[in-house]
Amino acid sequence: MKLTKYLIPIIFLTFSCKSAFDYDAMAIEMCQCLEPMSEVSEQIELATERTDTLLMRQLIQRIEIVAAESDSCANKLFEKYGDISAENEEKAQNALVKACPNIMNKMN
C-alpha cells in the first residue's frame, strides 16, 4: 500500500523555510510519523502474498487507526515547523532519504 506516498507531499507543502530551518530534525520526526504506516504496509504485502484473508481484514482495520495517527503526527509537525517552500522541497526530500532510507525507498 502506498498511502504514505501522499502524506509526504502534503507535509512538504505545509512546511516553510525558516532562516534556521532544521531539515534533519524535521526528517527524523517525519520518519517517526511514517514508520507505523510503513510497517502496516509491509504486513499487508505479506498477507497478500500468503492470501491470508483473516490477517488482511485485521490489517485493514489497523491501517485506519494508523492513518489517523499519521495525520495527527503530521499536524503536530506542521504546527512545529510551519511551511516548506517549493524551492526547499529537495532539501527536505534529501533529509528524509538520509533519516529513513528504507521507508523512502518503499515509497518510491
KOLGU-4560 file (N, C-alpha, C; in nm, 3 decimals, padded with zeros to 5 digits):
<recs>
<n_xx: 00.084 n_yy: -00.118 n_zz: 00.000 ca_xx: 00.000 ca_yy: 00.000 ca_zz: 00.000 c_xx: 00.088 c_yy: 00.124 c_zz: 00.000 mol: A seq: 1 type: MET>
<n_xx: 00.052 n_yy: 00.218 n_zz: -00.077 ca_xx: 00.132 ca_yy: 00.338 ca_zz: -00.093 c_xx: 00.061 c_yy: 00.460 c_zz: -00.035 mol: A seq: 2 type: LYS>
<n_xx: -00.013 n_yy: 00.443 n_zz: 00.073 ca_xx: -00.085 ca_yy: 00.555 ca_zz: 00.134 c_xx: 00.011 c_yy: 00.663 c_zz: 00.182 mol: A seq: 3 type: LEU>
<n_xx: 00.127 n_yy: 00.621 n_zz: 00.229 ca_xx: 00.221 ca_yy: 00.719 ca_zz: 00.283 c_xx: 00.280 c_yy: 00.808 c_zz: 00.175 mol: A seq: 4 type: THR>
<n_xx: 00.277 n_yy: 00.763 n_zz: 00.050 ca_xx: 00.336 ca_yy: 00.847 ca_zz: -00.055 c_xx: 00.256 c_yy: 00.976 c_zz: -00.074 mol: A seq: 5 type: LYS>
<n_xx: 00.133 n_yy: 00.979 n_zz: -00.027 ca_xx: 00.053 ca_yy: 01.100 ca_zz: -00.036 c_xx: 00.076 c_yy: 01.192 c_zz: 00.084 mol: A seq: 6 type: TYR>
<n_xx: 00.120 n_yy: 01.134 n_zz: 00.194 ca_xx: 00.141 ca_yy: 01.212 ca_zz: 00.315 c_xx: 00.261 c_yy: 01.305 c_zz: 00.303 mol: A seq: 7 type: LEU>
<n_xx: 00.369 n_yy: 01.257 n_zz: 00.242 ca_xx: 00.490 ca_yy: 01.340 ca_zz: 00.232 c_xx: 00.468 c_yy: 01.465 c_zz: 00.150 mol: A seq: 8 type: ILE>
<n_xx: 00.410 n_yy: 01.459 n_zz: 00.029 ca_xx: 00.387 ca_yy: 01.585 ca_zz: -00.045 c_xx: 00.300 c_yy: 01.684 c_zz: 00.032 mol: A seq: 9 type: PRO>
<n_xx: 00.202 n_yy: 01.633 n_zz: 00.102 ca_xx: 00.116 ca_yy: 01.722 ca_zz: 00.181 c_xx: 00.198 c_yy: 01.791 c_zz: 00.289 mol: A seq: 10 type: ILE>
<n_xx: 00.284 n_yy: 01.716 n_zz: 00.354 ca_xx: 00.365 ca_yy: 01.775 ca_zz: 00.459 c_xx: 00.466 c_yy: 01.872 c_zz: 00.399 mol: A seq: 11 type: ILE>
<n_xx: 00.524 n_yy: 01.839 n_zz: 00.282 ca_xx: 00.616 ca_yy: 01.931 ca_zz: 00.217 c_xx: 00.547 c_yy: 02.064 c_zz: 00.187 mol: A seq: 12 type: PHE>
<n_xx: 00.423 n_yy: 02.056 n_zz: 00.147 ca_xx: 00.350 ca_yy: 02.178 ca_zz: 00.116 c_xx: 00.315 c_yy: 02.258 c_zz: 00.241 mol: A seq: 13 type: LEU>
<n_xx: 00.317 n_yy: 02.192 n_zz: 00.354 ca_xx: 00.276 ca_yy: 02.261 ca_zz: 00.476 c_xx: 00.391 c_yy: 02.307 c_zz: 00.564 mol: A seq: 14 type: THR>
<n_xx: 00.515 n_yy: 02.286 n_zz: 00.521 ca_xx: 00.631 ca_yy: 02.334 ca_zz: 00.597 c_xx: 00.696 c_yy: 02.449 c_zz: 00.520 mol: A seq: 15 type: PHE>
<n_xx: 00.745 n_yy: 02.550 n_zz: 00.589 ca_xx: 00.813 ca_yy: 02.661 ca_zz: 00.520 c_xx: 00.958 c_yy: 02.671 c_zz: 00.558 mol: A seq: 16 type: SER>
<n_xx: 01.033 n_yy: 02.742 n_zz: 00.474 ca_xx: 01.174 ca_yy: 02.764 ca_zz: 00.500 c_xx: 01.188 c_yy: 02.877 c_zz: 00.601 mol: A seq: 17 type: CYS>
<n_xx: 01.246 n_yy: 02.848 n_zz: 00.712 ca_xx: 01.277 ca_yy: 02.950 ca_zz: 00.811 c_xx: 01.428 c_yy: 02.973 c_zz: 00.805 mol: A seq: 18 type: LYS>
<n_xx: 01.475 n_yy: 03.080 n_zz: 00.861 ca_xx: 01.616 ca_yy: 03.113 ca_zz: 00.849 c_xx: 01.706 c_yy: 03.002 c_zz: 00.903 mol: A seq: 19 type: SER>
<n_xx: 01.667 n_yy: 02.936 n_zz: 01.008 ca_xx: 01.747 ca_yy: 02.829 ca_zz: 01.066 c_xx: 01.668 c_yy: 02.698 c_zz: 01.065 mol: A seq: 20 type: ALA>
<n_xx: 01.604 n_yy: 02.671 n_zz: 00.955 ca_xx: 01.521 ca_yy: 02.551 ca_zz: 00.945 c_xx: 01.607 c_yy: 02.427 c_zz: 00.957 mol: A seq: 21 type: PHE>
<n_xx: 01.572 n_yy: 02.337 n_zz: 01.045 ca_xx: 01.648 ca_yy: 02.215 ca_zz: 01.068 c_xx: 01.582 c_yy: 02.100 c_zz: 00.993 mol: A seq: 22 type: ASP>
<n_xx: 01.626 n_yy: 02.079 n_zz: 00.869 ca_xx: 01.569 ca_yy: 01.974 ca_zz: 00.785 c_xx: 01.593 c_yy: 01.836 c_zz: 00.845 mol: A seq: 23 type: TYR>
<n_xx: 01.710 n_yy: 01.816 n_zz: 00.905 ca_xx: 01.739 ca_yy: 01.685 ca_zz: 00.963 c_xx: 01.645 c_yy: 01.652 c_zz: 01.079 mol: A seq: 24 type: ASP>
<n_xx: 01.621 n_yy: 01.749 n_zz: 01.165 ca_xx: 01.529 ca_yy: 01.727 ca_zz: 01.277 c_xx: 01.387 c_yy: 01.701 c_zz: 01.227 mol: A seq: 25 type: ALA>
<n_xx: 01.345 n_yy: 01.781 n_zz: 01.128 ca_xx: 01.212 ca_yy: 01.762 ca_zz: 01.071 c_xx: 01.202 c_yy: 01.622 c_zz: 01.010 mol: A seq: 26 type: MET>
<n_xx: 01.307 n_yy: 01.579 n_zz: 00.939 ca_xx: 01.304 ca_yy: 01.449 ca_zz: 00.872 c_xx: 01.297 c_yy: 01.335 c_zz: 00.973 mol: A seq: 27 type: ALA>
<n_xx: 01.371 n_yy: 01.346 n_zz: 01.081 ca_xx: 01.367 ca_yy: 01.242 ca_zz: 01.183 c_xx: 01.227 c_yy: 01.229 c_zz: 01.241 mol: A seq: 28 type: ILE>
<n_xx: 01.165 n_yy: 01.342 n_zz: 01.269 ca_xx: 01.029 ca_yy: 01.339 ca_zz: 01.323 c_xx: 00.929 c_yy: 01.287 c_zz: 01.220 mol: A seq: 29 type: GLU>
<n_xx: 00.949 n_yy: 01.325 n_zz: 01.094 ca_xx: 00.860 ca_yy: 01.277 ca_zz: 00.988 c_xx: 00.873 c_yy: 01.126 c_zz: 00.972 mol: A seq: 30 type: MET>
<n_xx: 00.995 n_yy: 01.076 n_zz: 00.981 ca_xx: 01.016 ca_yy: 00.932 ca_zz: 00.972 c_xx: 00.943 c_yy: 00.858 c_zz: 01.084 mol: A seq: 31 type: CYS>
<n_xx: 00.943 n_yy: 00.919 n_zz: 01.202 ca_xx: 00.869 ca_yy: 00.860 ca_zz: 01.313 c_xx: 00.720 c_yy: 00.856 c_zz: 01.284 mol: A seq: 32 type: GLN>
<n_xx: 00.670 n_yy: 00.956 n_zz: 01.214 ca_xx: 00.529 ca_yy: 00.958 ca_zz: 01.174 c_xx: 00.500 c_yy: 00.848 c_zz: 01.071 mol: A seq: 33 type: CYS>
<n_xx: 00.595 n_yy: 00.826 n_zz: 00.981 ca_xx: 00.574 ca_yy: 00.733 ca_zz: 00.870 c_xx: 00.599 c_yy: 00.587 c_zz: 00.907 mol: A seq: 34 type: LEU>
<n_xx: 00.678 n_yy: 00.563 n_zz: 01.010 ca_xx: 00.716 ca_yy: 00.426 ca_zz: 01.046 c_xx: 00.596 c_yy: 00.333 c_zz: 01.068 mol: A seq: 35 type: GLU>
<n_xx: 00.497 n_yy: 00.370 n_zz: 01.148 ca_xx: 00.383 ca_yy: 00.278 ca_zz: 01.168 c_xx: 00.310 c_yy: 00.245 c_zz: 01.037 mol: A seq: 36 type: PRO>
<n_xx: 00.293 n_yy: 00.344 n_zz: 00.949 ca_xx: 00.226 ca_yy: 00.320 ca_zz: 00.822 c_xx: 00.310 c_yy: 00.226 c_zz: 00.736 mol: A seq: 37 type: MET>
<n_xx: 00.440 n_yy: 00.244 n_zz: 00.738 ca_xx: 00.530 ca_yy: 00.159 ca_zz: 00.662 c_xx: 00.522 c_yy: 00.014 c_zz: 00.711 mol: A seq: 38 type: SER>
<n_xx: 00.519 n_yy: -00.003 n_zz: 00.842 ca_xx: 00.510 ca_yy: -00.137 ca_zz: 00.899 c_xx: 00.380 c_yy: -00.207 c_zz: 00.860 mol: A seq: 39 type: GLU>
<n_xx: 00.270 n_yy: -00.135 n_zz: 00.869 ca_xx: 00.141 ca_yy: -00.194 ca_zz: 00.831 c_xx: 00.140 c_yy: -00.226 c_zz: 00.682 mol: A seq: 40 type: VAL>
<n_xx: 00.197 n_yy: -00.141 n_zz: 00.600 ca_xx: 00.204 ca_yy: -00.166 ca_zz: 00.456 c_xx: 00.283 c_yy: -00.293 c_zz: 00.427 mol: A seq: 41 type: SER>
<n_xx: 00.393 n_yy: -00.313 n_zz: 00.498 ca_xx: 00.472 ca_yy: -00.437 ca_zz: 00.482 c_xx: 00.389 c_yy: -00.559 c_zz: 00.520 mol: A seq: 42 type: GLU>
<n_xx: 00.318 n_yy: -00.547 n_zz: 00.631 ca_xx: 00.236 ca_yy: -00.660 ca_zz: 00.677 c_xx: 00.125 c_yy: -00.690 c_zz: 00.576 mol: A seq: 43 type: GLN>
<n_xx: 00.068 n_yy: -00.587 n_zz: 00.516 ca_xx: -00.036 ca_yy: -00.608 ca_zz: 00.415 c_xx: 00.022 c_yy: -00.679 c_zz: 00.293 mol: A seq: 44 type: ILE>
<n_xx: 00.141 n_yy: -00.639 n_zz: 00.252 ca_xx: 00.205 ca_yy: -00.706 ca_zz: 00.139 c_xx: 00.226 c_yy: -00.854 c_zz: 00.169 mol: A seq: 45 type: GLU>
<n_xx: 00.274 n_yy: -00.886 n_zz: 00.290 ca_xx: 00.295 ca_yy: -01.025 ca_zz: 00.327 c_xx: 00.164 c_yy: -01.103 c_zz: 00.333 mol: A seq: 46 type: LEU>
<n_xx: 00.062 n_yy: -01.041 n_zz: 00.389 ca_xx: -00.069 ca_yy: -01.107 ca_zz: 00.397 c_xx: -00.125 c_yy: -01.133 c_zz: 00.258 mol: A seq: 47 type: ALA>
<n_xx: -00.101 n_yy: -01.039 n_zz: 00.166 ca_xx: -00.148 ca_yy: -01.056 ca_zz: 00.029 c_xx: -00.075 c_yy: -01.172 c_zz: -00.038 mol: A seq: 48 type: THR>
<n_xx: 00.056 n_yy: -01.179 n_zz: -00.018 ca_xx: 00.134 ca_yy: -01.288 ca_zz: -00.076 c_xx: 00.088 c_yy: -01.424 c_zz: -00.025 mol: A seq: 49 type: GLU>
<n_xx: 00.054 n_yy: -01.429 n_zz: 00.101 ca_xx: 00.012 ca_yy: -01.555 ca_zz: 00.164 c_xx: -00.138 c_yy: -01.581 c_zz: 00.146 mol: A seq: 50 type: ARG>
<n_xx: -00.207 n_yy: -01.487 n_zz: 00.088 ca_xx: -00.354 ca_yy: -01.489 ca_zz: 00.077 c_xx: -00.420 c_yy: -01.518 c_zz: 00.212 mol: A seq: 51 type: THR>
<n_xx: -00.371 n_yy: -01.451 n_zz: 00.313 ca_xx: -00.423 ca_yy: -01.464 ca_zz: 00.448 c_xx: -00.534 c_yy: -01.360 c_zz: 00.468 mol: A seq: 52 type: ASP>
<n_xx: -00.656 n_yy: -01.401 n_zz: 00.440 ca_xx: -00.768 ca_yy: -01.307 ca_zz: 00.442 c_xx: -00.802 c_yy: -01.259 c_zz: 00.583 mol: A seq: 53 type: THR>
<n_xx: -00.786 n_yy: -01.344 n_zz: 00.682 ca_xx: -00.814 ca_yy: -01.302 ca_zz: 00.820 c_xx: -00.716 c_yy: -01.193 c_zz: 00.862 mol: A seq: 54 type: LEU>
<n_xx: -00.589 n_yy: -01.215 n_zz: 00.837 ca_xx: -00.488 ca_yy: -01.115 ca_zz: 00.869 c_xx: -00.512 c_yy: -00.987 c_zz: 00.789 mol: A seq: 55 type: LEU>
<n_xx: -00.551 n_yy: -01.003 n_zz: 00.665 ca_xx: -00.577 ca_yy: -00.887 ca_zz: 00.580 c_xx: -00.690 c_yy: -00.801 c_zz: 00.639 mol: A seq: 56 type: MET>
<n_xx: -00.796 n_yy: -00.863 n_zz: 00.686 ca_xx: -00.906 ca_yy: -00.789 ca_zz: 00.749 c_xx: -00.858 c_yy: -00.713 c_zz: 00.872 mol: A seq: 57 type: ARG>
<n_xx: -00.777 n_yy: -00.779 n_zz: 00.952 ca_xx: -00.723 ca_yy: -00.715 ca_zz: 01.072 c_xx: -00.635 c_yy: -00.595 c_zz: 01.035 mol: A seq: 58 type: GLN>
<n_xx: -00.556 n_yy: -00.612 n_zz: 00.932 ca_xx: -00.465 ca_yy: -00.506 ca_zz: 00.891 c_xx: -00.540 c_yy: -00.388 c_zz: 00.831 mol: A seq: 59 type: LEU>
<n_xx: -00.648 n_yy: -00.415 n_zz: 00.763 ca_xx: -00.729 ca_yy: -00.305 ca_zz: 00.706 c_xx: -00.787 c_yy: -00.222 c_zz: 00.820 mol: A seq: 60 type: ILE>
<n_xx: -00.832 n_yy: -00.287 n_zz: 00.925 ca_xx: -00.880 ca_yy: -00.214 ca_zz: 01.042 c_xx: -00.765 c_yy: -00.136 c_zz: 01.106 mol: A seq: 61 type: GLN>
<n_xx: -00.649 n_yy: -00.198 n_zz: 01.112 ca_xx: -00.532 ca_yy: -00.133 ca_zz: 01.174 c_xx: -00.487 c_yy: -00.011 c_zz: 01.094 mol: A seq: 62 type: ARG>
<n_xx: -00.494 n_yy: -00.021 n_zz: 00.961 ca_xx: -00.445 ca_yy: 00.090 ca_zz: 00.879 c_xx: -00.530 c_yy: 00.215 c_zz: 00.897 mol: A seq: 63 type: ILE>
<n_xx: -00.657 n_yy: 00.197 n_zz: 00.926 ca_xx: -00.742 ca_yy: 00.314 ca_zz: 00.954 c_xx: -00.694 c_yy: 00.388 c_zz: 01.079 mol: A seq: 64 type: GLU>
<n_xx: -00.657 n_yy: 00.313 n_zz: 01.180 ca_xx: -00.606 ca_yy: 00.372 ca_zz: 01.304 c_xx: -00.472 c_yy: 00.439 c_zz: 01.278 mol: A seq: 65 type: ILE>
<n_xx: -00.385 n_yy: 00.369 n_zz: 01.207 ca_xx: -00.251 ca_yy: 00.422 ca_zz: 01.179 c_xx: -00.259 c_yy: 00.548 c_zz: 01.092 mol: A seq: 66 type: VAL>
<n_xx: -00.351 n_yy: 00.549 n_zz: 00.997 ca_xx: -00.367 ca_yy: 00.668 ca_zz: 00.912 c_xx: -00.410 c_yy: 00.789 c_zz: 00.994 mol: A seq: 67 type: ALA>
<n_xx: -00.500 n_yy: 00.767 n_zz: 01.088 ca_xx: -00.544 ca_yy: 00.877 ca_zz: 01.176 c_xx: -00.428 c_yy: 00.925 c_zz: 01.263 mol: A seq: 68 type: ALA>
<n_xx: -00.349 n_yy: 00.832 n_zz: 01.314 ca_xx: -00.233 ca_yy: 00.869 ca_zz: 01.395 c_xx: -00.131 c_yy: 00.946 c_zz: 01.310 mol: A seq: 69 type: GLU>
<n_xx: -00.112 n_yy: 00.904 n_zz: 01.185 ca_xx: -00.019 ca_yy: 00.972 ca_zz: 01.095 c_xx: -00.066 c_yy: 01.114 c_zz: 01.066 mol: A seq: 70 type: SER>
<n_xx: -00.195 n_yy: 01.131 n_zz: 01.046 ca_xx: -00.250 ca_yy: 01.266 ca_zz: 01.025 c_xx: -00.224 c_yy: 01.354 c_zz: 01.146 mol: A seq: 71 type: ASP>
<n_xx: -00.248 n_yy: 01.300 n_zz: 01.263 ca_xx: -00.226 ca_yy: 01.375 ca_zz: 01.387 c_xx: -00.078 c_yy: 01.412 c_zz: 01.400 mol: A seq: 72 type: SER>
<n_xx: 00.007 n_yy: 01.320 n_zz: 01.370 ca_xx: 00.152 ca_yy: 01.344 ca_zz: 01.377 c_xx: 00.191 c_yy: 01.453 c_zz: 01.277 mol: A seq: 73 type: CYS>
<n_xx: 00.139 n_yy: 01.445 n_zz: 01.156 ca_xx: 00.169 ca_yy: 01.546 ca_zz: 01.053 c_xx: 00.121 c_yy: 01.684 c_zz: 01.096 mol: A seq: 74 type: ALA>
<n_xx: 00.005 n_yy: 01.690 n_zz: 01.158 ca_xx: -00.046 ca_yy: 01.818 ca_zz: 01.207 c_xx: 00.045 c_yy: 01.878 c_zz: 01.314 mol: A seq: 75 type: ASN>
<n_xx: 00.097 n_yy: 01.794 n_zz: 01.401 ca_xx: 00.190 ca_yy: 01.842 ca_zz: 01.504 c_xx: 00.318 c_yy: 01.895 c_zz: 01.440 mol: A seq: 76 type: LYS>
<n_xx: 00.366 n_yy: 01.827 n_zz: 01.336 ca_xx: 00.486 ca_yy: 01.874 ca_zz: 01.268 c_xx: 00.460 c_yy: 02.007 c_zz: 01.197 mol: A seq: 77 type: LEU>
<n_xx: 00.341 n_yy: 02.022 n_zz: 01.140 ca_xx: 00.306 ca_yy: 02.148 ca_zz: 01.077 c_xx: 00.309 c_yy: 02.262 c_zz: 01.178 mol: A seq: 78 type: PHE>
<n_xx: 00.250 n_yy: 02.236 n_zz: 01.295 ca_xx: 00.249 ca_yy: 02.338 ca_zz: 01.400 c_xx: 00.390 c_yy: 02.373 c_zz: 01.444 mol: A seq: 79 type: GLU>
<n_xx: 00.477 n_yy: 02.274 n_zz: 01.447 ca_xx: 00.613 ca_yy: 02.296 ca_zz: 01.494 c_xx: 00.702 c_yy: 02.364 c_zz: 01.390 mol: A seq: 80 type: LYS>
<n_xx: 00.692 n_yy: 02.320 n_zz: 01.263 ca_xx: 00.786 ca_yy: 02.367 ca_zz: 01.161 c_xx: 00.729 c_yy: 02.467 c_zz: 01.062 mol: A seq: 81 type: TYR>
<n_xx: 00.599 n_yy: 02.474 n_zz: 01.048 ca_xx: 00.542 ca_yy: 02.566 ca_zz: 00.950 c_xx: 00.547 c_yy: 02.510 c_zz: 00.809 mol: A seq: 82 type: GLY>
<n_xx: 00.555 n_yy: 02.598 n_zz: 00.709 ca_xx: 00.553 ca_yy: 02.557 ca_zz: 00.568 c_xx: 00.693 c_yy: 02.544 c_zz: 00.509 mol: A seq: 83 type: ASP>
<n_xx: 00.711 n_yy: 02.444 n_zz: 00.422 ca_xx: 00.834 ca_yy: 02.433 ca_zz: 00.342 c_xx: 00.801 c_yy: 02.489 c_zz: 00.206 mol: A seq: 84 type: ILE>
<n_xx: 00.880 n_yy: 02.584 n_zz: 00.162 ca_xx: 00.855 ca_yy: 02.644 ca_zz: 00.032 c_xx: 00.896 c_yy: 02.547 c_zz: -00.079 mol: A seq: 85 type: SER>
<n_xx: 00.840 n_yy: 02.565 n_zz: -00.196 ca_xx: 00.864 ca_yy: 02.476 ca_zz: -00.310 c_xx: 01.013 c_yy: 02.466 c_zz: -00.343 mol: A seq: 86 type: ALA>
<n_xx: 01.085 n_yy: 02.576 n_zz: -00.332 ca_xx: 01.227 ca_yy: 02.573 ca_zz: -00.367 c_xx: 01.312 c_yy: 02.495 c_zz: -00.265 mol: A seq: 87 type: GLU>
<n_xx: 01.254 n_yy: 02.462 n_zz: -00.151 ca_xx: 01.328 ca_yy: 02.386 ca_zz: -00.049 c_xx: 01.280 c_yy: 02.242 c_zz: -00.034 mol: A seq: 88 type: ASN>
<n_xx: 01.191 n_yy: 02.199 n_zz: -00.122 ca_xx: 01.142 ca_yy: 02.062 ca_zz: -00.114 c_xx: 01.254 c_yy: 01.961 c_zz: -00.134 mol: A seq: 89 type: GLU>
<n_xx: 01.350 n_yy: 01.992 n_zz: -00.220 ca_xx: 01.460 ca_yy: 01.899 ca_zz: -00.244 c_xx: 01.543 c_yy: 01.879 c_zz: -00.117 mol: A seq: 90 type: GLU>
<n_xx: 01.568 n_yy: 01.987 n_zz: -00.044 ca_xx: 01.641 ca_yy: 01.975 ca_zz: 00.083 c_xx: 01.565 c_yy: 01.886 c_zz: 00.181 mol: A seq: 91 type: LYS>
<n_xx: 01.436 n_yy: 01.905 n_zz: 00.186 ca_xx: 01.353 ca_yy: 01.824 ca_zz: 00.276 c_xx: 01.353 c_yy: 01.677 c_zz: 00.232 mol: A seq: 92 type: ALA>
<n_xx: 01.341 n_yy: 01.655 n_zz: 00.103 ca_xx: 01.342 ca_yy: 01.519 ca_zz: 00.049 c_xx: 01.477 c_yy: 01.451 c_zz: 00.079 mol: A seq: 93 type: GLN>
<n_xx: 01.587 n_yy: 01.521 n_zz: 00.059 ca_xx: 01.719 ca_yy: 01.465 ca_zz: 00.087 c_xx: 01.734 c_yy: 01.431 c_zz: 00.235 mol: A seq: 94 type: ASN>
<n_xx: 01.683 n_yy: 01.516 n_zz: 00.320 ca_xx: 01.690 ca_yy: 01.490 ca_zz: 00.465 c_xx: 01.609 c_yy: 01.365 c_zz: 00.501 mol: A seq: 95 type: ALA>
<n_xx: 01.494 n_yy: 01.347 n_zz: 00.436 ca_xx: 01.412 ca_yy: 01.229 ca_zz: 00.461 c_xx: 01.482 c_yy: 01.102 c_zz: 00.415 mol: A seq: 96 type: LEU>
<n_xx: 01.544 n_yy: 01.107 n_zz: 00.298 ca_xx: 01.617 ca_yy: 00.990 ca_zz: 00.247 c_xx: 01.730 c_yy: 00.953 c_zz: 00.342 mol: A seq: 97 type: VAL>
<n_xx: 01.794 n_yy: 01.053 n_zz: 00.396 ca_xx: 01.903 ca_yy: 01.032 ca_zz: 00.491 c_xx: 01.851 c_yy: 00.975 c_zz: 00.623 mol: A seq: 98 type: LYS>
<n_xx: 01.739 n_yy: 01.026 n_zz: 00.671 ca_xx: 01.685 ca_yy: 00.987 ca_zz: 00.802 c_xx: 01.618 c_yy: 00.850 c_zz: 00.801 mol: A seq: 99 type: ALA>
<n_xx: 01.549 n_yy: 00.818 n_zz: 00.693 ca_xx: 01.478 ca_yy: 00.689 ca_zz: 00.688 c_xx: 01.482 c_yy: 00.633 c_zz: 00.545 mol: A seq: 100 type: CYS>
<n_xx: 01.599 n_yy: 00.587 n_zz: 00.502 ca_xx: 01.613 ca_yy: 00.541 ca_zz: 00.364 c_xx: 01.522 c_yy: 00.423 c_zz: 00.329 mol: A seq: 101 type: PRO>
<n_xx: 01.499 n_yy: 00.333 n_zz: 00.423 ca_xx: 01.414 ca_yy: 00.217 ca_zz: 00.393 c_xx: 01.271 c_yy: 00.259 c_zz: 00.363 mol: A seq: 102 type: ASN>
<n_xx: 01.219 n_yy: 00.347 n_zz: 00.444 ca_xx: 01.082 ca_yy: 00.395 ca_zz: 00.422 c_xx: 01.073 c_yy: 00.470 c_zz: 00.290 mol: A seq: 103 type: ILE>
<n_xx: 01.169 n_yy: 00.557 n_zz: 00.265 ca_xx: 01.165 ca_yy: 00.636 ca_zz: 00.143 c_xx: 01.182 c_yy: 00.548 c_zz: 00.018 mol: A seq: 104 type: MET>
<n_xx: 01.265 n_yy: 00.444 n_zz: 00.026 ca_xx: 01.279 ca_yy: 00.352 ca_zz: -00.086 c_xx: 01.149 c_yy: 00.279 c_zz: -00.116 mol: A seq: 105 type: ASN>
<n_xx: 01.078 n_yy: 00.240 n_zz: -00.012 ca_xx: 00.949 ca_yy: 00.172 ca_zz: -00.030 c_xx: 00.848 c_yy: 00.263 c_zz: -00.097 mol: A seq: 106 type: LYS>
<n_xx: 00.856 n_yy: 00.391 n_zz: -00.067 ca_xx: 00.758 ca_yy: 00.485 ca_zz: -00.118 c_xx: 00.785 c_yy: 00.523 c_zz: -00.263 mol: A seq: 107 type: MET>
<n_xx: 00.905 n_yy: 00.505 n_zz: -00.308 ca_xx: 00.939 ca_yy: 00.542 ca_zz: -00.446 c_xx: 00.918 c_yy: 00.432 c_zz: -00.544 mol: A seq: 108 type: ASN>
</recs>
